[in-house]
Amino acid sequence: MPGDQEHWLAKAQECLASAEADFAAGRHNSVANRAYYAGFHAAIAALIEADIRPQGKAWEHRFVFSEFSGKLVTRRKVFSARFTRSLQRLYESRIVGDYRTENVPVRISQAMLIEASTLVQAVQEWQKRS
């Protein structure tokens, strides 16, 4: 559907804005959650732009991880190799923030915010060139 990638990119930007606000407020578990979803939604936008979609309707996490990393980073080299494990790193931090008794450390929260921001920006720039 035309425009789907803009929808997902807007979701990514909204999640990123929330992660930035949460970081400023010291809510580091929430940063991990919002940063993950910023990256996840940006990856979906990139997959749609590349005409890669799941067979079913749902954008399952494993599908998005493997298709983004495998096809857009490794095979097609649309995105830098630095993004090969970005979604996995963001996901692992989210799991800590959402489901573990320990809290996401400030340094990890900051790193995940940067990771998500860089990924969202890379997808935005690629879509402008496409």
Biotite code that builds the C-alpha atoms (Angstrom):
import biotite.structure as struc

atoms = struc.array([
    struc.Atom([0.000, 0.000, 0.000], chain_id="A", res_id=1, res_name="MET", atom_name="CA", element="C"),
    struc.Atom([1.485, 3.391, -0.941], chain_id="A", res_id=2, res_name="PRO", atom_name="CA", element="C"),
    struc.Atom([2.248, 5.489, 2.104], chain_id="A", res_id=3, res_name="GLY", atom_name="CA", element="C"),
    struc.Atom([2.703, 2.568, 4.486], chain_id="A", res_id=4, res_name="ASP", atom_name="CA", element="C"),
    struc.Atom([6.386, 3.345, 4.914], chain_id="A", res_id=5, res_name="GLN", atom_name="CA", element="C"),
    struc.Atom([5.530, 6.932, 5.926], chain_id="A", res_id=6, res_name="GLU", atom_name="CA", element="C"),
    struc.Atom([3.108, 5.577, 8.534], chain_id="A", res_id=7, res_name="HIS", atom_name="CA", element="C"),
    struc.Atom([5.793, 3.339, 10.069], chain_id="A", res_id=8, res_name="TRP", atom_name="CA", element="C"),
    struc.Atom([8.441, 6.036, 9.886], chain_id="A", res_id=9, res_name="LEU", atom_name="CA", element="C"),
    struc.Atom([6.103, 8.442, 11.704], chain_id="A", res_id=10, res_name="ALA", atom_name="CA", element="C"),
    struc.Atom([5.632, 5.785, 14.410], chain_id="A", res_id=11, res_name="LYS", atom_name="CA", element="C"),
    struc.Atom([9.416, 5.444, 14.635], chain_id="A", res_id=12, res_name="ALA", atom_name="CA", element="C"),
    struc.Atom([9.832, 9.201, 15.044], chain_id="A", res_id=13, res_name="GLN", atom_name="CA", element="C"),
    struc.Atom([7.129, 9.297, 17.738], chain_id="A", res_id=14, res_name="GLU", atom_name="CA", element="C"),
    struc.Atom([8.829, 6.478, 19.670], chain_id="A", res_id=15, res_name="CYS", atom_name="CA", element="C"),
    struc.Atom([12.177, 8.215, 19.329], chain_id="A", res_id=16, res_name="LEU", atom_name="CA", element="C"),
    struc.Atom([10.730, 11.469, 20.688], chain_id="A", res_id=17, res_name="ALA", atom_name="CA", element="C"),
    struc.Atom([9.318, 9.537, 23.647], chain_id="A", res_id=18, res_name="SER", atom_name="CA", element="C"),
    struc.Atom([12.686, 7.860, 24.264], chain_id="A", res_id=19, res_name="ALA", atom_name="CA", element="C"),
    struc.Atom([14.395, 11.262, 24.243], chain_id="A", res_id=20, res_name="GLU", atom_name="CA", element="C"),
    struc.Atom([11.863, 12.688, 26.723], chain_id="A", res_id=21, res_name="ALA", atom_name="CA", element="C"),
    struc.Atom([12.188, 9.613, 28.934], chain_id="A", res_id=22, res_name="ASP", atom_name="CA", element="C"),
    struc.Atom([15.972, 9.922, 28.915], chain_id="A", res_id=23, res_name="PHE", atom_name="CA", element="C"),
    struc.Atom([15.748, 13.575, 29.956], chain_id="A", res_id=24, res_name="ALA", atom_name="CA", element="C"),
    struc.Atom([13.395, 12.543, 32.776], chain_id="A", res_id=25, res_name="ALA", atom_name="CA", element="C"),
    struc.Atom([15.645, 9.694, 33.931], chain_id="A", res_id=26, res_name="GLY", atom_name="CA", element="C"),
    struc.Atom([13.219, 6.915, 32.945], chain_id="A", res_id=27, res_name="ARG", atom_name="CA", element="C"),
    struc.Atom([15.834, 4.526, 31.562], chain_id="A", res_id=28, res_name="HIS", atom_name="CA", element="C"),
    struc.Atom([13.684, 1.390, 31.408], chain_id="A", res_id=29, res_name="ASN", atom_name="CA", element="C"),
    struc.Atom([11.195, 3.317, 29.319], chain_id="A", res_id=30, res_name="SER", atom_name="CA", element="C"),
    struc.Atom([14.017, 4.630, 27.100], chain_id="A", res_id=31, res_name="VAL", atom_name="CA", element="C"),
    struc.Atom([14.955, 1.041, 26.283], chain_id="A", res_id=32, res_name="ALA", atom_name="CA", element="C"),
    struc.Atom([11.353, 0.233, 25.352], chain_id="A", res_id=33, res_name="ASN", atom_name="CA", element="C"),
    struc.Atom([10.766, 3.294, 23.191], chain_id="A", res_id=34, res_name="ARG", atom_name="CA", element="C"),
    struc.Atom([14.209, 3.123, 21.564], chain_id="A", res_id=35, res_name="ALA", atom_name="CA", element="C"),
    struc.Atom([13.568, -0.487, 20.560], chain_id="A", res_id=36, res_name="TYR", atom_name="CA", element="C"),
    struc.Atom([10.233, 0.361, 18.985], chain_id="A", res_id=37, res_name="TYR", atom_name="CA", element="C"),
    struc.Atom([11.727, 3.372, 17.199], chain_id="A", res_id=38, res_name="ALA", atom_name="CA", element="C"),
    struc.Atom([14.258, 1.060, 15.563], chain_id="A", res_id=39, res_name="GLY", atom_name="CA", element="C"),
    struc.Atom([11.704, -1.687, 14.940], chain_id="A", res_id=40, res_name="PHE", atom_name="CA", element="C"),
    struc.Atom([9.249, 0.676, 13.223], chain_id="A", res_id=41, res_name="HIS", atom_name="CA", element="C"),
    struc.Atom([12.044, 2.276, 11.181], chain_id="A", res_id=42, res_name="ALA", atom_name="CA", element="C"),
    struc.Atom([13.121, -1.192, 10.014], chain_id="A", res_id=43, res_name="ALA", atom_name="CA", element="C"),
    struc.Atom([9.540, -1.944, 8.951], chain_id="A", res_id=44, res_name="ILE", atom_name="CA", element="C"),
    struc.Atom([9.465, 1.319, 6.968], chain_id="A", res_id=45, res_name="ALA", atom_name="CA", element="C"),
    struc.Atom([12.712, 0.317, 5.243], chain_id="A", res_id=46, res_name="ALA", atom_name="CA", element="C"),
    struc.Atom([11.415, -3.162, 4.441], chain_id="A", res_id=47, res_name="LEU", atom_name="CA", element="C"),
    struc.Atom([8.257, -1.716, 2.892], chain_id="A", res_id=48, res_name="ILE", atom_name="CA", element="C"),
    struc.Atom([10.350, 0.710, 0.844], chain_id="A", res_id=49, res_name="GLU", atom_name="CA", element="C"),
    struc.Atom([12.375, -2.289, -0.381], chain_id="A", res_id=50, res_name="ALA", atom_name="CA", element="C"),
    struc.Atom([9.146, -4.183, -1.177], chain_id="A", res_id=51, res_name="ASP", atom_name="CA", element="C"),
    struc.Atom([9.802, -6.837, 1.469], chain_id="A", res_id=52, res_name="ILE", atom_name="CA", element="C"),
    struc.Atom([6.707, -7.838, 3.412], chain_id="A", res_id=53, res_name="ARG", atom_name="CA", element="C"),
    struc.Atom([5.654, -10.743, 5.600], chain_id="A", res_id=54, res_name="PRO", atom_name="CA", element="C"),
    struc.Atom([3.417, -13.382, 4.039], chain_id="A", res_id=55, res_name="GLN", atom_name="CA", element="C"),
    struc.Atom([0.863, -12.857, 6.784], chain_id="A", res_id=56, res_name="GLY", atom_name="CA", element="C"),
    struc.Atom([-0.337, -9.455, 7.910], chain_id="A", res_id=57, res_name="LYS", atom_name="CA", element="C"),
    struc.Atom([1.733, -9.189, 11.089], chain_id="A", res_id=58, res_name="ALA", atom_name="CA", element="C"),
    struc.Atom([5.206, -7.715, 11.276], chain_id="A", res_id=59, res_name="TRP", atom_name="CA", element="C"),
    struc.Atom([6.710, -10.299, 13.603], chain_id="A", res_id=60, res_name="GLU", atom_name="CA", element="C"),
    struc.Atom([9.878, -9.336, 15.409], chain_id="A", res_id=61, res_name="HIS", atom_name="CA", element="C"),
    struc.Atom([11.995, -12.253, 14.127], chain_id="A", res_id=62, res_name="ARG", atom_name="CA", element="C"),
    struc.Atom([10.907, -11.585, 10.544], chain_id="A", res_id=63, res_name="PHE", atom_name="CA", element="C"),
    struc.Atom([11.822, -7.897, 10.794], chain_id="A", res_id=64, res_name="VAL", atom_name="CA", element="C"),
    struc.Atom([15.191, -8.675, 12.450], chain_id="A", res_id=65, res_name="PHE", atom_name="CA", element="C"),
    struc.Atom([16.209, -11.266, 9.877], chain_id="A", res_id=66, res_name="SER", atom_name="CA", element="C"),
    struc.Atom([14.935, -9.470, 6.773], chain_id="A", res_id=67, res_name="GLU", atom_name="CA", element="C"),
    struc.Atom([16.334, -6.081, 7.720], chain_id="A", res_id=68, res_name="PHE", atom_name="CA", element="C"),
    struc.Atom([19.726, -7.440, 8.727], chain_id="A", res_id=69, res_name="SER", atom_name="CA", element="C"),
    struc.Atom([19.921, -10.224, 6.164], chain_id="A", res_id=70, res_name="GLY", atom_name="CA", element="C"),
    struc.Atom([18.558, -8.506, 3.090], chain_id="A", res_id=71, res_name="LYS", atom_name="CA", element="C"),
    struc.Atom([18.972, -4.764, 3.559], chain_id="A", res_id=72, res_name="LEU", atom_name="CA", element="C"),
    struc.Atom([22.276, -4.755, 5.463], chain_id="A", res_id=73, res_name="VAL", atom_name="CA", element="C"),
    struc.Atom([24.157, -7.907, 4.438], chain_id="A", res_id=74, res_name="THR", atom_name="CA", element="C"),
    struc.Atom([22.927, -8.751, 0.935], chain_id="A", res_id=75, res_name="ARG", atom_name="CA", element="C"),
    struc.Atom([21.785, -5.508, -0.657], chain_id="A", res_id=76, res_name="ARG", atom_name="CA", element="C"),
    struc.Atom([24.085, -3.283, 1.421], chain_id="A", res_id=77, res_name="LYS", atom_name="CA", element="C"),
    struc.Atom([21.435, -0.575, 1.572], chain_id="A", res_id=78, res_name="VAL", atom_name="CA", element="C"),
    struc.Atom([22.478, 0.148, 5.164], chain_id="A", res_id=79, res_name="PHE", atom_name="CA", element="C"),
    struc.Atom([25.883, 0.105, 6.829], chain_id="A", res_id=80, res_name="SER", atom_name="CA", element="C"),
    struc.Atom([27.151, -3.115, 8.386], chain_id="A", res_id=81, res_name="ALA", atom_name="CA", element="C"),
    struc.Atom([27.035, -1.283, 11.730], chain_id="A", res_id=82, res_name="ARG", atom_name="CA", element="C"),
    struc.Atom([23.271, -1.965, 11.700], chain_id="A", res_id=83, res_name="PHE", atom_name="CA", element="C"),
    struc.Atom([23.659, -5.752, 11.424], chain_id="A", res_id=84, res_name="THR", atom_name="CA", element="C"),
    struc.Atom([22.796, -6.304, 15.092], chain_id="A", res_id=85, res_name="ARG", atom_name="CA", element="C"),
    struc.Atom([21.112, -2.999, 15.938], chain_id="A", res_id=86, res_name="SER", atom_name="CA", element="C"),
    struc.Atom([17.627, -4.417, 16.358], chain_id="A", res_id=87, res_name="LEU", atom_name="CA", element="C"),
    struc.Atom([18.943, -7.308, 18.452], chain_id="A", res_id=88, res_name="GLN", atom_name="CA", element="C"),
    struc.Atom([20.830, -4.949, 20.787], chain_id="A", res_id=89, res_name="ARG", atom_name="CA", element="C"),
    struc.Atom([17.787, -2.696, 21.125], chain_id="A", res_id=90, res_name="LEU", atom_name="CA", element="C"),
    struc.Atom([15.571, -5.717, 21.775], chain_id="A", res_id=91, res_name="TYR", atom_name="CA", element="C"),
    struc.Atom([17.866, -7.106, 24.471], chain_id="A", res_id=92, res_name="GLU", atom_name="CA", element="C"),
    struc.Atom([17.810, -3.780, 26.323], chain_id="A", res_id=93, res_name="SER", atom_name="CA", element="C"),
    struc.Atom([14.034, -3.628, 26.059], chain_id="A", res_id=94, res_name="ARG", atom_name="CA", element="C"),
    struc.Atom([13.754, -7.096, 27.604], chain_id="A", res_id=95, res_name="ILE", atom_name="CA", element="C"),
    struc.Atom([15.795, -5.921, 30.587], chain_id="A", res_id=96, res_name="VAL", atom_name="CA", element="C"),
    struc.Atom([13.686, -2.781, 30.993], chain_id="A", res_id=97, res_name="GLY", atom_name="CA", element="C"),
    struc.Atom([10.352, -4.510, 30.534], chain_id="A", res_id=98, res_name="ASP", atom_name="CA", element="C"),
    struc.Atom([10.760, -7.950, 32.103], chain_id="A", res_id=99, res_name="TYR", atom_name="CA", element="C"),
    struc.Atom([13.738, -8.121, 34.454], chain_id="A", res_id=100, res_name="ARG", atom_name="CA", element="C"),
    struc.Atom([14.092, -7.031, 38.059], chain_id="A", res_id=101, res_name="THR", atom_name="CA", element="C"),
    struc.Atom([17.227, -4.995, 37.319], chain_id="A", res_id=102, res_name="GLU", atom_name="CA", element="C"),
    struc.Atom([16.994, -1.588, 35.712], chain_id="A", res_id=103, res_name="ASN", atom_name="CA", element="C"),
    struc.Atom([18.560, -0.491, 32.450], chain_id="A", res_id=104, res_name="VAL", atom_name="CA", element="C"),
    struc.Atom([21.756, 1.389, 33.375], chain_id="A", res_id=105, res_name="PRO", atom_name="CA", element="C"),
    struc.Atom([22.076, 5.015, 32.319], chain_id="A", res_id=106, res_name="VAL", atom_name="CA", element="C"),
    struc.Atom([25.000, 4.288, 29.964], chain_id="A", res_id=107, res_name="ARG", atom_name="CA", element="C"),
    struc.Atom([23.033, 1.504, 28.216], chain_id="A", res_id=108, res_name="ILE", atom_name="CA", element="C"),
    struc.Atom([19.966, 3.725, 28.004], chain_id="A", res_id=109, res_name="SER", atom_name="CA", element="C"),
    struc.Atom([22.037, 6.458, 26.375], chain_id="A", res_id=110, res_name="GLN", atom_name="CA", element="C"),
    struc.Atom([23.690, 3.999, 23.976], chain_id="A", res_id=111, res_name="ALA", atom_name="CA", element="C"),
    struc.Atom([20.312, 2.573, 22.929], chain_id="A", res_id=112, res_name="MET", atom_name="CA", element="C"),
    struc.Atom([18.918, 6.061, 22.376], chain_id="A", res_id=113, res_name="LEU", atom_name="CA", element="C"),
    struc.Atom([21.864, 6.841, 20.089], chain_id="A", res_id=114, res_name="ILE", atom_name="CA", element="C"),
    struc.Atom([21.513, 3.467, 18.329], chain_id="A", res_id=115, res_name="GLU", atom_name="CA", element="C"),
    struc.Atom([17.807, 4.017, 17.647], chain_id="A", res_id=116, res_name="ALA", atom_name="CA", element="C"),
    struc.Atom([18.309, 7.621, 16.578], chain_id="A", res_id=117, res_name="SER", atom_name="CA", element="C"),
    struc.Atom([21.060, 6.624, 14.138], chain_id="A", res_id=118, res_name="THR", atom_name="CA", element="C"),
    struc.Atom([18.914, 3.849, 12.669], chain_id="A", res_id=119, res_name="LEU", atom_name="CA", element="C"),
    struc.Atom([15.846, 6.073, 12.256], chain_id="A", res_id=120, res_name="VAL", atom_name="CA", element="C"),
    struc.Atom([17.993, 8.756, 10.622], chain_id="A", res_id=121, res_name="GLN", atom_name="CA", element="C"),
    struc.Atom([19.581, 6.248, 8.235], chain_id="A", res_id=122, res_name="ALA", atom_name="CA", element="C"),
    struc.Atom([16.151, 5.004, 7.134], chain_id="A", res_id=123, res_name="VAL", atom_name="CA", element="C"),
    struc.Atom([14.889, 8.560, 6.659], chain_id="A", res_id=124, res_name="GLN", atom_name="CA", element="C"),
    struc.Atom([17.902, 9.485, 4.534], chain_id="A", res_id=125, res_name="GLU", atom_name="CA", element="C"),
    struc.Atom([17.608, 6.326, 2.437], chain_id="A", res_id=126, res_name="TRP", atom_name="CA", element="C"),
    struc.Atom([13.918, 6.929, 1.789], chain_id="A", res_id=127, res_name="GLN", atom_name="CA", element="C"),
    struc.Atom([14.645, 10.487, 0.649], chain_id="A", res_id=128, res_name="LYS", atom_name="CA", element="C"),
    struc.Atom([17.134, 9.130, -1.896], chain_id="A", res_id=129, res_name="ARG", atom_name="CA", element="C"),
    struc.Atom([14.837, 6.343, -3.106], chain_id="A", res_id=130, res_name="SER", atom_name="CA", element="C"),
])
